[in-house]
């Protein structure tokens, strides 16, 4: 399984970015997909996730109403639309996959991408 995340960059506070993740080596529509992030000096944390069916999404409280996870099963792609970005959103963002139910814990996801840096300036 390979997960390739891209789309990170530098953006001003209040701006937006869209992260993309290309998945290969798996039956994509059978996997739950999610995003985690890790800020400097902090633990890695769950951002948002979507079950294989696309019907159920969940988000961390810190991003609810600002971030949206979506997926295109036909293209083996998952996205993270990030609006109203804040400096505290600065982190490396990771695309992850699981053949099980999505959840908040890192150990629920056996497959991780390499991460993409998002920097929000104030």
C-alpha positions, 0 to 999 in steps of 0.5 A, a space after each residue: 500500500 502506498 499513500 502519496 499526500 500533496 498540496 501542502 504549502 504556506 498560506 496566510 491565516 484565514 486562507 485555504 488549502 486543499 490536500 490530496 492523497 493518491 492511494 495505490 496497492 489496495 482495494 480503495 473502496 474497501 478502506 477507511 481513509 483519514 488525515 492526521 497531523 503533527 505540529 512541532 513539539 506535539 503529539 500526532 493527532 486525528 484531524 478527520 476521516 471517512 469510512 470506506 462507503 463515504 457515508 460517515 465522516 468524523 472530525 476533531 473538534 478543533 477543525 469542525 466546520 472548517 475542514 472537510 474530508 472527501 473521497 473519489 473512489 473511482 480515482 483512489 483519491 482522498 482530499 482534505 479541504 481546509 478553510 479559515 486556516 489558523 496558525 495553530 493548524 501548522 503541522 505535517 499532515 499525514 494521509 492514512 488508511 485502514 481496512 477497519 472502521 475509522 477512528 481517532 487512534 493512530 494504531 487503528 491505521 496500519 498504512 501511512 503516507 509520508 506527510 505534507 507540510 502546511 504552514 499558516 502564517 499570522 
